[in-house]
Amino acid sequence: MMPRDNMTCLVKKIARQALVTFRNPFAVGEANKAFLENQTKLKTLMTEVRAEDLKLVARKVDSSLISPPHSPPVTYMHICETDTFSMGVFLLKSGASIPLHDHPGMHGMLKVMYGKVRITCFDRVDKPPTATSSSDTPFSPPFQKGALRLSVLRSTGEYTEESEPCMLSPDRDNLHQIDAVDGPTAFLDILAPPYDPDDERDCHYYKVLDPVVDTEAKKTESQNQKEVWLMEISQPADFWCGGEPYPGPEVSI
């Protein structure tokens, strides 16, 4: 690893590599060798980056002690955005969460800058709820089947600045919840392409309901994957995201 004082342009290298990796949407996917090679290069750069490269100062004190009582639990530092990708930093207060949400048709990488996060990841199951009989779900009105998503609890893990990036794809770990653990935390986030409601890439929020109880679920659980029903909900009232200035090197694409 090169000395940190020689890495002032690392965030620019990450942005350029993200552009190369995701600029051709028709070539993005695990079946494309060139994409996988570029994705690996991007992951390597993301693994190297640290808080000081973005001029971030770790907030060791619970932010609730120094912030107004009604300040947002999560804030975002915008670094750059193109039609290809967006990049920025999320900062979570101690005990704050980014609720369970999805990234329709998007790839992403998340690298912790300081603190610790717990990330709980789900994948959708292809079998649609509307194709099941009423006995397949343990729910009755007011739950509407159209609002339910059969999903698999894929993984739960904790990440620190020493961890490799957490990665998601349109089909893998696409739904996840992010919780701050043991204090404030911050992470660098890349999404490709960015959210765009006009292009059917809007953010949806979900609530975990009871696990599925049937033969297929038992088979899945035996493979260390638990099937659950997710219900789409409105953005939780206790979650909102504010903005903060980004203090690091300017990035222009």
C-alpha positions as MATLAB code, in Angstrom:
seq = 'MMPRDNMTCLVKKIARQALVTFRNPFAVGEANKAFLENQTKLKTLMTEVRAEDLKLVARKVDSSLISPPHSPPVTYMHICETDTFSMGVFLLKSGASIPLHDHPGMHGMLKVMYGKVRITCFDRVDKPPTATSSSDTPFSPPFQKGALRLSVLRSTGEYTEESEPCMLSPDRDNLHQIDAVDGPTAFLDILAPPYDPDDERDCHYYKVLDPVVDTEAKKTESQNQKEVWLMEISQPADFWCGGEPYPGPEVSI';
ca = [
       0.000    0.000    0.000;
       1.386    3.411   -0.968;
       1.809    6.135    1.665;
      -1.349    8.075    2.354;
       0.276   11.424    1.487;
       0.695   10.150   -2.083;
      -2.970    9.211   -2.411;
      -4.613   12.622   -2.572;
      -6.154   11.741   -5.948;
      -7.440    8.319   -4.939;
     -11.062    9.463   -4.896;
     -10.599   10.791   -8.450;
      -9.167    7.439   -9.521;
     -12.201    5.724   -8.017;
     -14.569    8.013   -9.915;
     -12.747    7.475  -13.208;
     -12.728    3.713  -12.700;
     -16.441    3.733  -11.851;
     -17.100    5.546  -15.115;
     -15.078    2.993  -17.083;
     -16.725    0.088  -15.282;
     -20.351    1.127  -15.761;
     -20.390    3.451  -18.801;
     -21.707    0.809  -21.222;
     -24.959   -0.518  -19.706;
     -25.194   -3.247  -22.357;
     -21.833   -4.676  -21.240;
     -22.529   -4.587  -17.498;
     -23.052   -8.055  -16.079;
     -21.313  -11.128  -14.731;
     -21.245  -12.710  -18.204;
     -18.937   -9.979  -19.509;
     -15.246  -10.597  -18.809;
     -14.207   -6.973  -19.379;
     -16.843   -5.763  -16.935;
     -15.682   -8.198  -14.255;
     -12.078   -7.077  -14.715;
     -13.037   -3.414  -14.389;
     -15.258   -4.171  -11.411;
     -12.311   -5.880   -9.706;
     -10.139   -2.803  -10.329;
     -12.839   -0.598   -8.829;
     -13.164   -2.876   -5.811;
      -9.384   -2.744   -5.291;
      -9.397    1.053   -5.305;
     -12.377    1.146   -2.947;
     -10.568   -1.235   -0.593;
      -7.635    1.209   -0.376;
      -9.594    4.386    0.386;
      -9.670    5.729    3.939;
     -11.402    8.603    5.716;
      -8.355   10.879    5.424;
      -8.409   10.529    1.615;
     -11.827   12.222    1.684;
     -10.757   14.602    4.480;
     -13.369   13.068    6.770;
     -12.929   13.372   10.523;
     -14.346   10.450   12.467;
     -17.084   11.508   14.851;
     -16.170    9.655   17.975;
     -18.834   11.375   20.091;
     -22.493   10.468   19.755;
     -23.756   13.094   17.300;
     -26.988   13.464   19.284;
     -24.942   15.298   21.920;
     -23.737   17.948   19.476;
     -26.630   18.153   16.999;
     -30.056   19.767   17.302;
     -32.652   17.303   18.629;
     -34.539   17.200   15.321;
     -31.513   16.931   13.042;
     -31.605   14.081   10.478;
     -30.375   10.655   11.614;
     -28.526   10.273    8.306;
     -26.778   12.870    6.149;
     -25.248   12.669    2.678;
     -22.162   14.305    1.215;
     -22.482   14.555   -2.565;
     -19.195   13.953   -4.394;
     -20.224   13.544   -8.038;
     -22.938   12.157  -10.298;
     -23.252   11.313  -13.988;
     -25.795    9.360  -16.006;
     -23.547    6.348  -15.334;
     -23.046    6.446  -11.567;
     -23.350    8.488   -8.398;
     -20.798    8.714   -5.592;
     -21.086   10.197   -2.138;
     -20.685    9.619    1.585;
     -23.444    8.636    3.997;
     -22.989    9.579    7.656;
     -25.101    7.819   10.297;
     -25.590    8.948   13.861;
     -25.029    6.422   16.628;
     -27.939    3.974   16.553;
     -29.267    5.260   13.227;
     -30.402    3.031   10.379;
     -31.014    3.295    6.668;
     -34.188    1.180    6.492;
     -34.579   -1.871    4.296;
     -34.710   -0.597    0.711;
     -33.987   -1.689   -2.848;
     -31.845   -0.587   -5.802;
     -33.844   -1.515   -8.935;
     -31.563   -2.588  -11.776;
     -28.501   -1.126  -10.062;
     -24.998   -2.181   -9.054;
     -23.329   -0.752   -5.985;
     -20.308   -0.701   -3.707;
     -20.176    0.452   -0.089;
     -16.909    1.052    1.782;
     -16.872    2.008    5.467;
     -14.739    5.062    6.207;
     -14.986    4.933   10.006;
     -17.088    3.231   12.643;
     -18.979    0.010   12.086;
     -22.117   -0.889   10.166;
     -24.284   -3.985   10.133;
     -25.672   -4.786    6.685;
     -28.582   -7.192    6.290;
     -29.080   -8.310    2.689;
     -32.074   -9.893    0.962;
     -32.668  -11.238   -2.550;
     -36.025  -11.446   -4.254;
     -37.372  -14.885   -5.075;
     -38.665  -15.256   -8.628;
     -41.929  -16.875   -7.509;
     -44.453  -13.991   -7.320;
     -46.804  -13.820   -4.323;
     -49.829  -13.607   -6.643;
     -49.031  -17.068   -7.969;
     -49.486  -18.675   -4.562;
     -52.648  -19.860   -2.924;
     -54.085  -18.114    0.123;
     -52.695  -20.888    2.304;
     -49.146  -20.014    1.216;
     -49.077  -16.770    3.197;
     -49.754  -16.416    6.922;
     -51.306  -12.996    6.367;
     -54.837  -11.758    5.986;
     -56.168   -8.250    5.244;
     -55.120   -5.464    5.648;
     -52.011   -6.986    4.000;
     -52.460   -6.981    0.221;
     -50.710   -9.689   -1.769;
     -49.653   -7.182   -4.395;
     -47.602   -5.351   -1.767;
     -45.758   -8.510   -0.658;
     -42.397   -9.687   -1.977;
     -41.126  -13.205   -1.370;
     -37.444  -12.845   -0.550;
     -34.470  -14.685    0.877;
     -32.444  -13.425    3.824;
     -29.058  -13.760    2.157;
     -26.611  -12.493    4.765;
     -25.983  -10.332    7.808;
     -22.503   -8.974    8.358;
     -20.579   -6.233   10.138;
     -18.147   -3.985    8.266;
     -15.429   -1.590    9.432;
     -12.813    0.506    7.648;
     -10.627   -2.607    7.510;
     -13.282   -4.607    5.631;
     -13.541   -5.027    1.890;
     -16.400   -3.186    0.182;
     -19.903   -4.589    0.397;
     -21.151   -5.148   -3.159;
     -24.623   -5.445   -4.639;
     -25.988   -6.207   -8.092;
     -29.474   -6.148   -9.622;
     -29.910   -9.801   -8.588;
     -27.684  -10.201   -5.520;
     -27.953   -8.418   -2.146;
     -30.085   -5.788   -3.898;
     -32.309   -5.162   -0.894;
     -30.517   -4.238    2.289;
     -30.691   -2.453    5.606;
     -27.723   -0.578    7.068;
     -27.388   -0.022   10.830;
     -24.777    2.008   12.693;
     -23.174   -0.158   15.391;
     -21.505    1.124   18.575;
     -21.325    4.779   17.536;
     -21.399    7.100   14.532;
     -20.268    5.745   11.183;
     -19.681    6.849    7.602;
     -19.325    5.008    4.322;
     -18.433    5.831    0.735;
     -21.211    4.741   -1.616;
     -21.284    4.160   -5.381;
     -24.491    3.334   -7.264;
     -24.608    2.568  -10.974;
     -26.700    3.844  -12.548;
     -28.037    6.427  -10.069;
     -31.602    6.427   -8.775;
     -33.964    7.910  -11.379;
     -37.751    7.602  -10.876;
     -38.308    8.616  -14.504;
     -36.350    5.544  -15.603;
     -38.048    3.138  -13.152;
     -35.211    3.318  -10.639;
     -37.027    4.662   -7.616;
     -36.200    3.679   -4.026;
     -38.782    1.475   -2.287;
     -38.881    0.652    1.416;
     -39.883   -2.666    2.980;
     -40.869   -4.225    6.278;
     -39.946   -7.808    7.157;
     -42.967   -9.947    8.017;
     -43.007  -13.470    9.419;
     -40.901  -16.164    7.736;
     -42.525  -18.348    5.112;
     -43.659  -21.662    6.570;
     -43.854  -24.314    3.857;
     -41.852  -27.178    2.376;
     -39.834  -24.991    0.057;
     -38.947  -22.626    2.894;
     -37.691  -25.506    5.023;
     -35.576  -26.683    2.107;
     -34.168  -23.176    1.641;
     -33.456  -22.757    5.351;
     -31.530  -26.018    5.309;
     -29.191  -24.254    2.878;
     -28.729  -21.381    5.386;
     -31.143  -19.121    3.533;
     -34.405  -18.117    5.165;
     -37.381  -17.129    3.054;
     -39.399  -14.185    4.344;
     -42.216  -11.983    3.169;
     -41.337   -8.330    2.657;
     -44.129   -5.782    2.562;
     -43.555   -2.559    0.643;
     -44.165    0.452    2.875;
     -43.882    4.216    2.745;
     -40.619    5.815    3.840;
     -40.507    5.333    7.646;
     -41.415    8.490    9.553;
     -38.300    8.280   11.737;
     -35.941    8.188    8.746;
     -34.903   11.100    6.594;
     -31.636   12.167    5.033;
     -30.095   15.619    5.230;
     -27.108   17.089    3.409;
     -23.588   18.092    4.418;
     -20.762   19.710    2.435;
     -18.159   17.290    1.095;
     -14.725   18.373    2.408;
     -12.526   16.212    0.190;
     -10.796   16.606   -3.184;
     -13.052   17.943   -5.930;
     -14.077   15.344   -8.495;
     -15.177   16.360  -11.986;
     -16.094   13.803  -14.650;
];
